[in-house]
Structure formats: C-alpha cells, structure tokens
Amino acid sequence: MVIHAFQNGDTLEQQDRALIARFHGERRVLSTSVLNGGCRDNLQAVFNHDCKDNGVKNTPLKAPTYEAHLALVAEEFGLDARFATGLSTAADMDNVAVVSETYDDLTVTAAVTGGIDVNGGRVGDPADWHEGAGGCIPVSGTINILLFIDANLPEGTLARALVTCTEAKTAALQELLAPSRYSTGIATGSGTDGTVIVSNAASSLVLTFAGKHSKLGELIGRCVMSAVKKALFLQTGLCPAQQFDVFARTERFGLTRLRFLEKHPAVDVLRLDALSKSSELVVMTSLFVHLLDQLQWGLISPADAQSGAKKLLEVAGISLAATDRGANDMVQQLITAFEAALVTMVEK
C-alpha cells in the first residue's frame, strides 16, 4: 500500500511489517545501515523493518551476522539486497509519522518510527557493549528516520544533512524532556537509532549547504522534529500532556511514582496523583530539576543549588530539609529531601 507519493515518482509503501521507499530514478543515498551503508549512488530502494516476531522483541537473527540478516530481510520483501539499504526497529510500522516541508522548489520529507521508553540515552552515557566482545546490538527502543530531499546533494552536503537531521531529533527529545535510561540526563536519542537520507541525484536543483543558516537545513529541522514527536506519541504516548507530571520530571533522578509508592505504601494514592499533576507543583518541580541539571553540568555550585531549590519549592508549599552543602552527592541529597517533602504534602 502506497502511503506517500513523491513528486519525483518515488513511492513510500507499507508492506507487511516494513516501510519501503522505491526509487524511480537516480538517487544518492547516505545510510547508517550495515547493509550497503555509507554513501551510495546505485541503490534502488530503502526500507525500515519491524523486527518483532508476533509481537516479541529481540528475535534471533536470520543469519550469522546482522548485515546478512538485513540482506535476507530485504529479499523477503522482494528487494535486491545488492541495491538496497535498510534499518530494523521494534516500533510498529503503523505508527510511522510522515511530515513534509516545502520552500519554493524544494521539498523535504521525513518518515519516522520511534520509541525511547526502554532504550533512551544521552550521548556519553556509560555503555556495556563492545563490538569486540561479540553479540548483537539490541533494537528495543529505536528512532529510525528516512529523510527524502528532492534536490541533488553532493556527498559532503549529505553528510552535513545527517548532522542537521540528528540535531533535530535531539532537539525534539529535549523539548519533550525524554529521560535517559542510563543516567540522570535528558536523552539525545536511543542507543540504536538509524538514519537514511535520500537525495534526488537526477534533480536540476543542486544544493551545497544543509546547515542551520540554509533553507534546506531549516526544512530538515522542522520536518524531522515534527515527525519524531508524532512518531513517539503514536508508539508510546510520549507528549507534553504525558510529561506534565511531577514524577515525569523526577524519574531520571530515580524518583518514580512506582518507587515512591513502594517506599510509602500508606499514602493516599488519589491525593498523590492529584498533587503530581498540580500545575504549580509541576512547574516548580520542573525548575527544581533544571537546577539539578545545572549543578551536574557545573554551571552552579552545590550551595547555590540548595539555596535556589529551597526558595523555588517554598512557592509550592514544599519545605526542603537542610543538606550538606559541600557533599559530592548533592543531587541525590536534594532528591531525597524533595521526596520527604512530598510525603509530608500528601499526608496533610
């Protein structure tokens, strides 16, 4: 089934558990895939594949290597694996978000699937997998982006477009305050994200700039940010309304609703849930958490963080207990104090 028709004759189809873009002309493709990855001028199609088997994630590979596995997947969808590149994900293809942006004679389209509730991470987070140790990269929680640019882009411009595309994805996650699952940071992506950028090598429109000062860069940013947000909402419900909750703000610091209830089973759950979505408390908690971020980034001192947090939360009726201002674990001390104050508020 064709879900999007491009002006240059290409089509984006949904076939079973895959999205397949078929080319009807010469295309230059930059792909992060292990199958025909890098920059290629001889590809005929690209795909994004849901790797789940009857809804089960992390199913065994069909071949000894991931590259050979993707080649078999391509063949199963009727593609010639020698002239195709593709990505895998545990996201549902029904939840794809397709967004186009146009300026004058230029159109950019992003087709995104995604979910980072399990595998969201911040660049530089501690990792536990090294290729030399063998094994396979997990695919649970992945943002896969197929980006189509109806213009002729040289190889270097494609590489710059990849940078702009990645910045846009990260900006979308920042605006959603999506948490890393491996640190207290805001996620910049998942550990298994993939991107394929397709440019129209047959186009008479040749563009050599894809940074933020160019219209091409602007269109890439706008359509990728929009598509990433839509895809995450469709797959996992991640959106501003879901994030408007005290525990959504504090969970990356270890204070979740589940953990709170496990430690304080006698609290009034209905009152807790009402408080956790109280506008004033959510806003003040957001500012409090941002203080913790700046403390960790070295932008403010522990003493200033404690002083600022105390003043902020007093507005919402929260009184923080004193902490050791010189402690290296000031972030955890402030979270512990916040938790104790929240218990007091619930029990009033």
C-alpha positions as CSV (number, residue, x, y, z in Angstrom):
1,M,0.0,0.0,0.0
2,V,1.4,3.4,-1.0
3,I,1.3,5.8,1.9
4,H,3.2,8.7,0.3
5,A,3.9,9.6,-3.3
6,F,6.8,11.9,-4.1
7,Q,6.8,14.5,-6.9
8,N,9.8,12.8,-8.5
9,G,7.9,9.5,-8.9
10,D,9.3,7.6,-5.9
11,T,6.9,5.9,-3.6
12,L,6.8,5.1,0.1
13,E,4.9,1.8,0.7
14,Q,3.8,-0.1,3.7
15,Q,4.3,-3.8,3.1
16,D,3.6,-6.2,6.0
17,R,6.0,-5.1,8.7
18,A,8.1,-2.8,6.6
19,L,8.2,0.6,5.1
20,I,9.8,0.5,1.6
21,A,10.8,3.5,-0.5
22,R,11.2,2.5,-4.2
23,F,13.1,4.8,-6.5
24,H,12.1,5.7,-10.0
25,G,15.3,7.5,-10.9
26,E,18.9,8.1,-9.9
27,R,19.2,8.7,-6.2
28,R,22.2,9.4,-3.9
29,V,21.8,7.8,-0.5
30,L,23.6,8.2,2.8
31,S,22.8,5.4,5.2
32,T,23.9,4.4,8.7
33,S,22.9,0.8,8.0
34,V,25.4,-2.1,7.9
35,L,23.8,-3.2,4.7
36,N,25.1,-1.1,1.8
37,G,25.7,1.7,4.3
38,G,27.6,4.9,3.7
39,C,27.2,7.0,0.6
40,R,25.8,5.1,-2.5
41,D,24.6,6.0,-6.0
42,N,23.4,2.6,-7.1
43,L,20.6,1.8,-4.7
44,Q,17.0,1.1,-5.9
45,A,15.2,1.1,-2.6
46,V,15.5,1.7,1.2
47,F,13.4,0.1,3.9
48,N,12.6,0.3,7.6
49,H,11.6,-3.0,9.1
50,D,9.7,-4.1,12.3
51,C,11.8,-6.9,13.6
52,K,9.3,-8.2,16.1
53,D,8.0,-11.8,15.6
54,N,4.4,-12.0,16.7
55,G,5.0,-9.0,18.9
56,V,8.1,-10.5,20.6
57,K,11.2,-8.2,20.6
58,N,14.8,-9.3,20.2
59,T,14.0,-12.3,18.0
60,P,17.0,-14.3,16.7
61,L,18.8,-13.2,13.6
62,K,18.1,-15.0,10.3
63,A,21.8,-15.2,9.6
64,P,25.2,-15.3,11.4
65,T,25.7,-11.5,11.0
66,Y,23.4,-8.5,11.2
67,E,24.4,-7.5,7.7
68,A,23.5,-10.9,6.3
69,H,20.3,-10.8,8.3
70,L,19.2,-7.5,6.7
71,A,20.1,-8.8,3.3
72,L,17.7,-11.7,3.9
73,V,15.0,-9.3,5.2
74,A,15.4,-7.3,2.0
75,E,15.0,-10.3,-0.2
76,E,11.9,-11.4,1.8
77,F,10.3,-8.1,0.8
78,G,11.1,-8.6,-2.8
79,L,14.1,-6.3,-3.0
80,D,17.5,-7.0,-4.5
81,A,19.8,-6.9,-1.4
82,R,22.7,-5.7,-3.6
83,F,20.9,-2.5,-4.3
84,A,19.0,-1.8,-1.1
85,T,19.8,-0.5,2.4
86,G,17.6,-0.7,5.4
87,L,17.0,-0.4,9.2
88,S,15.4,-2.5,11.9
89,T,13.3,-1.5,14.8
90,A,10.9,-2.8,17.4
91,A,8.5,0.1,16.6
92,D,5.3,-0.6,14.7
93,M,5.2,0.5,11.1
94,D,1.5,1.5,11.6
95,N,2.9,4.2,13.9
96,V,5.0,5.9,11.2
97,A,4.9,9.7,11.1
98,V,5.3,11.3,7.6
99,V,5.9,15.0,7.5
100,S,6.8,17.2,4.5
101,E,8.0,20.8,4.4
102,T,8.3,22.9,1.2
103,Y,10.0,26.1,0.3
104,D,9.9,27.4,-3.2
105,D,11.1,24.5,-5.4
106,L,12.5,22.4,-2.5
107,T,10.6,19.7,-0.6
108,V,11.9,17.7,2.3
109,T,10.0,14.7,3.7
110,A,10.7,12.7,6.9
111,A,9.2,9.3,7.6
112,V,9.9,8.4,11.2
113,T,9.2,5.5,13.6
114,G,10.3,5.5,17.1
115,G,10.2,4.7,20.8
116,I,12.7,5.5,23.5
117,D,10.8,4.5,26.6
118,V,13.2,1.5,27.0
119,N,16.4,2.5,25.3
120,G,16.6,6.3,25.5
121,G,20.1,7.5,26.3
122,R,22.2,10.6,26.5
123,V,25.4,10.7,24.4
124,G,28.3,9.8,26.6
125,D,26.3,7.7,29.0
126,P,28.0,4.6,30.3
127,A,27.8,1.6,27.9
128,D,28.2,-2.1,28.5
129,W,28.5,-3.4,25.0
130,H,31.7,-3.5,22.9
131,E,31.8,-4.9,19.4
132,G,35.0,-6.9,20.2
133,A,33.0,-8.8,22.8
134,G,30.7,-10.2,20.1
135,G,26.9,-10.4,20.4
136,C,24.2,-8.4,18.7
137,I,23.0,-4.8,19.1
138,P,19.5,-4.8,20.7
139,V,16.9,-2.9,18.8
140,S,14.3,-2.3,21.5
141,G,13.6,1.4,21.5
142,T,14.8,3.0,18.3
143,I,14.2,6.2,16.4
144,N,14.6,5.4,12.7
145,I,14.5,8.2,10.2
146,L,14.0,8.0,6.5
147,L,14.7,11.5,5.1
148,F,13.9,12.4,1.5
149,I,15.3,15.6,-0.1
150,D,14.0,16.4,-3.6
151,A,17.3,18.1,-4.6
152,N,20.7,16.9,-5.8
153,L,23.1,16.9,-2.9
154,P,26.9,16.2,-3.2
155,E,28.3,13.7,-0.7
156,G,29.6,16.3,1.7
157,T,26.2,18.1,1.8
158,L,24.6,14.7,2.5
159,A,26.9,14.3,5.5
160,R,26.0,17.8,6.7
161,A,22.3,17.0,6.3
162,L,22.9,14.0,8.6
163,V,24.3,16.3,11.2
164,T,21.3,18.7,10.9
165,C,18.9,15.7,11.0
166,T,20.5,14.4,14.2
167,E,20.3,17.8,15.8
168,A,16.6,18.0,15.0
169,K,16.0,14.6,16.6
170,T,17.8,15.6,19.7
171,A,16.0,18.9,19.9
172,A,12.7,17.1,19.7
173,L,13.7,14.9,22.6
174,Q,14.9,17.9,24.6
175,E,11.6,19.6,24.1
176,L,9.8,16.5,25.4
177,L,12.2,16.1,28.3
178,A,12.6,12.5,27.3
179,P,14.7,10.8,30.0
180,S,17.9,8.7,29.5
181,R,17.6,5.2,30.9
182,Y,21.3,5.1,31.7
183,S,21.9,8.3,33.5
184,T,20.1,11.3,35.0
185,G,20.4,13.2,31.8
186,I,17.9,14.2,29.1
187,A,18.0,11.7,26.2
188,T,19.7,12.7,23.0
189,G,18.4,9.6,21.1
190,S,18.4,5.8,21.7
191,G,21.3,3.5,21.6
192,T,20.3,2.0,18.3
193,D,19.0,4.9,16.2
194,G,19.3,4.7,12.4
195,T,19.1,7.2,9.6
196,V,18.8,7.0,5.8
197,I,18.9,10.2,3.7
198,V,17.9,10.1,0.1
199,S,18.7,12.9,-2.3
200,N,17.4,13.2,-5.9
201,A,20.6,12.9,-8.0
202,A,18.6,13.5,-11.1
203,S,17.3,16.9,-10.0
204,S,18.5,20.1,-11.6
205,L,18.3,21.7,-8.2
206,V,21.8,21.3,-6.8
207,L,22.2,22.4,-3.1
208,T,25.5,22.5,-1.3
209,F,24.6,23.8,2.2
210,A,22.5,21.9,4.7
211,G,23.3,23.7,7.9
212,K,21.0,25.8,10.0
213,H,21.6,29.0,8.0
214,S,20.2,27.4,4.8
215,K,16.6,26.9,3.9
216,L,17.4,23.2,3.4
217,G,18.7,23.0,6.9
218,E,15.6,24.8,8.2
219,L,13.2,22.3,6.4
220,I,15.2,19.3,7.6
221,G,14.9,20.6,11.2
222,R,11.3,21.4,11.0
223,C,10.0,18.2,9.4
224,V,12.3,15.9,11.4
225,M,11.4,17.5,14.8
226,S,7.7,17.3,13.9
227,A,7.9,13.7,12.7
228,V,9.9,12.5,15.7
229,K,7.4,13.9,18.1
230,K,4.5,12.4,16.2
231,A,6.1,9.0,15.9
232,L,6.9,8.9,19.7
233,F,3.4,9.9,20.5
234,L,1.9,7.2,18.2
235,Q,4.2,4.5,19.5
236,T,4.4,5.2,23.3
237,G,2.1,8.2,24.0
238,L,5.0,10.5,24.8
239,C,3.8,14.0,24.5
240,P,3.6,17.3,26.6
241,A,0.4,16.1,28.4
242,Q,2.0,12.9,29.5
243,Q,5.1,14.7,30.7
244,F,3.1,17.2,32.7
245,D,3.6,15.3,35.9
246,V,5.9,15.6,38.9
247,F,7.2,12.1,38.5
248,A,7.8,12.5,34.8
249,R,10.1,15.4,35.8
250,T,11.9,13.5,38.6
251,E,12.1,9.9,37.2
252,R,15.5,10.3,35.6
253,F,16.8,11.1,39.1
254,G,15.3,7.8,40.4
255,L,12.1,9.2,41.9
256,T,9.3,7.5,40.1
257,R,5.7,7.0,41.1
258,L,6.2,3.2,41.5
259,R,9.3,3.7,43.7
260,F,7.5,6.3,45.8
261,L,4.5,4.0,46.4
262,E,6.8,1.1,47.2
263,K,8.6,3.1,49.9
264,H,5.5,4.8,51.2
265,P,2.6,2.3,50.8
266,A,0.3,4.0,53.3
267,V,0.0,7.3,51.3
268,D,-3.3,8.3,49.8
269,V,-2.9,7.4,46.2
270,L,-5.7,9.6,44.9
271,R,-4.2,12.6,46.6
272,L,-0.7,11.7,45.4
273,D,-1.9,11.5,41.8
274,A,-3.8,14.8,42.1
275,L,-0.7,16.5,43.6
276,S,1.6,15.0,40.9
277,K,-0.4,16.9,38.2
278,S,-0.9,20.1,40.1
279,S,0.1,22.9,37.8
280,E,2.0,24.9,40.4
281,L,3.9,21.8,41.7
282,V,4.7,20.6,38.3
283,V,6.1,24.0,37.3
284,M,8.2,24.4,40.4
285,T,9.4,20.8,40.2
286,S,10.5,21.5,36.6
287,L,12.6,24.4,37.8
288,F,13.9,22.4,40.7
289,V,15.0,19.6,38.3
290,H,16.7,22.1,36.0
291,L,18.7,23.3,39.0
292,L,19.9,19.7,39.4
293,D,20.9,19.6,35.7
294,Q,22.9,22.8,36.0
295,L,24.5,21.5,39.2
296,Q,25.6,18.4,37.4
297,W,26.8,20.4,34.4
298,G,29.0,22.6,36.7
299,L,27.0,25.8,35.9
300,I,26.1,26.4,39.6
301,S,27.6,25.4,42.9
302,P,26.1,23.0,45.4
303,A,25.4,25.8,47.8
304,D,23.6,27.9,45.2
305,A,21.7,24.8,44.0
306,Q,20.4,24.2,47.5
307,S,19.5,27.8,48.1
308,G,17.7,28.1,44.8
309,A,15.8,24.9,45.2
310,K,14.6,25.8,48.7
311,K,13.3,29.2,47.5
312,L,11.6,27.7,44.4
313,L,9.8,24.9,46.2
314,E,8.6,27.1,49.1
315,V,6.4,28.8,46.5
316,A,4.6,25.4,46.1
317,G,4.4,24.8,49.8
318,I,7.4,22.4,49.9
319,S,10.0,22.9,52.7
320,L,13.3,21.2,52.0
321,A,15.4,19.8,54.8
322,A,18.9,21.1,55.2
323,T,21.7,19.1,53.4
324,D,25.5,19.1,53.5
325,R,26.3,21.9,51.0
326,G,29.7,20.6,50.3
327,A,28.6,17.0,49.5
328,N,29.6,15.4,46.2
329,D,26.2,13.7,46.1
330,M,24.2,17.0,46.5
331,V,21.9,15.9,43.6
332,Q,20.8,12.8,45.5
333,Q,20.5,14.7,48.7
334,L,18.2,17.2,47.1
335,I,16.1,14.5,45.5
336,T,15.8,12.7,48.9
337,A,14.8,15.9,50.6
338,F,12.2,16.6,47.8
339,E,10.8,13.1,48.3
340,A,10.4,13.6,52.1
341,A,8.7,16.9,51.5
342,L,6.3,15.3,49.0
343,V,5.4,12.7,51.6
344,T,4.5,15.5,54.0
345,M,2.4,17.2,51.4
346,V,0.4,14.1,50.6
347,E,-0.2,13.4,54.3
348,K,-1.6,16.8,55.0
